[in-house]
Amino acid sequence: MNRLEELTKYFNISPNCSEVEMYRAYRELRIQYHPDKPNGDIDKYNEVCRNFEELVNLRSNSCA
């Protein structure tokens, strides 16, 4: 399994989803783990942000 497949599975999206769907999945996880939430987790929140940034980079490179 390559990294793009791992990240799409992490965000529970299809590999050929739209940018809107991709961002929606990111926002849901980001809100879920936000440190200001009662059950927030700063480490998990940072992981979500890093993974999304990597996903965006991988998708833009694969389309080029």
MILUM-544516 format. One record per residue (C-alpha): residue number from 1; y, x, z; residue in one letter. Coordinates in pm, 1 decimal, always signed. Each point is the difference from the previous one (the first is absolute). Last residue first. Layout:
<rs>
+------+----------+----------+----------+------+
: tike :       c2 :       c1 :       c3 : kese :
+------+----------+----------+----------+------+
:  NUM :        Y :        X :        Z :    A :
...
+------+----------+----------+----------+------+
</rs>
This chain:
<rs>
+------+----------+----------+----------+------+
: tike :       c2 :       c1 :       c3 : kese :
+------+----------+----------+----------+------+
:   64 :  +1703.0 :   +104.1 :  -1254.3 :    A :
:   63 :   -186.2 :   -300.1 :   +141.6 :    C :
:   62 :   -229.7 :   +214.2 :   +216.4 :    S :
:   61 :   +297.5 :   +191.3 :   +139.9 :    N :
:   60 :   +182.7 :   -319.7 :    +98.9 :    S :
:   59 :   -313.9 :   -136.2 :   +164.5 :    R :
:   58 :    -62.5 :   +320.6 :   +192.4 :    L :
:   57 :   +359.8 :    +23.2 :   +119.8 :    N :
:   56 :     +9.4 :   -363.9 :   +112.2 :    V :
:   55 :   -330.5 :    +42.6 :   +182.1 :    L :
:   54 :   +121.9 :   +316.5 :   +173.1 :    E :
:   53 :   +312.2 :   -177.2 :   +125.1 :    E :
:   52 :   -213.8 :   -289.5 :   +115.9 :    F :
:   51 :   -235.9 :   +232.0 :   +183.9 :    N :
:   50 :   +287.2 :   +174.7 :   +177.4 :    R :
:   49 :   +153.6 :   -330.9 :   +112.7 :    C :
:   48 :   -334.3 :   -139.8 :   +118.7 :    V :
:   47 :    -72.8 :   +321.8 :   +190.6 :    E :
:   46 :   +343.0 :    -15.1 :   +164.8 :    N :
:   45 :    -72.3 :   -353.7 :   +121.1 :    Y :
:   44 :   -345.2 :   +106.2 :   +123.5 :    K :
:   43 :   +158.2 :   +279.6 :   +203.4 :    D :
:   42 :   +278.9 :   -225.7 :   +128.8 :    I :
:   41 :   -241.5 :   -269.6 :   +117.6 :    D :
:   40 :   +136.4 :   -346.0 :    +65.3 :    G :
:   39 :   -185.5 :   -248.2 :   +220.1 :    N :
:   38 :   +317.6 :   -150.7 :   +147.7 :    P :
:   37 :   +193.3 :    +59.1 :   -325.4 :    K :
:   36 :   +285.5 :   +252.3 :     +7.7 :    D :
:   35 :   -233.7 :   +279.3 :   -118.3 :    P :
:   34 :    -75.5 :   -182.0 :   -327.9 :    H :
:   33 :   -377.5 :    -16.0 :    -53.5 :    Y :
:   32 :    -25.1 :   -354.7 :   -137.5 :    Q :
:   31 :   +338.2 :    +18.5 :   -173.9 :    I :
:   30 :   -101.2 :   +311.0 :   -192.7 :    R :
:   29 :   -336.7 :   -148.7 :    -81.9 :    L :
:   28 :   +154.5 :   -315.1 :   -145.5 :    E :
:   27 :   +275.4 :   +199.0 :   -172.2 :    R :
:   26 :   -252.2 :   +223.9 :   -177.3 :    Y :
:   25 :   -201.9 :   -297.3 :   -124.1 :    A :
:   24 :   +320.3 :   -159.1 :   -132.8 :    R :
:   23 :   +100.8 :   +327.0 :   -169.0 :    Y :
:   22 :   -328.6 :    +13.6 :   -191.0 :    M :
:   21 :    +21.8 :   -364.7 :    -95.6 :    E :
:   20 :   +353.2 :    +50.1 :   -134.6 :    V :
:   19 :    -99.2 :   +318.0 :   -181.7 :    E :
:   18 :   -266.9 :   -195.9 :   -184.1 :    S :
:   17 :   -370.0 :    +44.3 :    +62.2 :    C :
:   16 :   -214.0 :   +224.7 :   -221.1 :    N :
:   15 :   -189.1 :   +185.9 :   +274.1 :    P :
:   14 :    -58.9 :   -324.9 :   +192.0 :    S :
:   13 :   +153.7 :    -26.6 :   +343.6 :    I :
:   12 :   -139.8 :    +26.2 :   +352.6 :    N :
:   11 :   +261.2 :   +256.2 :   +112.1 :    F :
:   10 :   -269.1 :   +247.6 :   +108.8 :    Y :
:    9 :   -217.1 :    -99.9 :   -299.5 :    K :
:    8 :   +285.1 :    +79.7 :   -237.0 :    T :
:    7 :    +47.0 :   +326.9 :   +187.2 :    L :
:    6 :   -363.9 :   +102.0 :    -26.3 :    E :
:    5 :    -10.9 :    -87.3 :   -370.6 :    E :
:    4 :   +308.5 :   +214.4 :    -64.2 :    L :
:    3 :   -154.6 :   +284.3 :   +201.4 :    R :
:    2 :   -316.8 :    +17.0 :   -207.8 :    N :
:    1 :   -333.1 :   -149.3 :   +100.6 :    M :
+------+----------+----------+----------+------+
</rs>
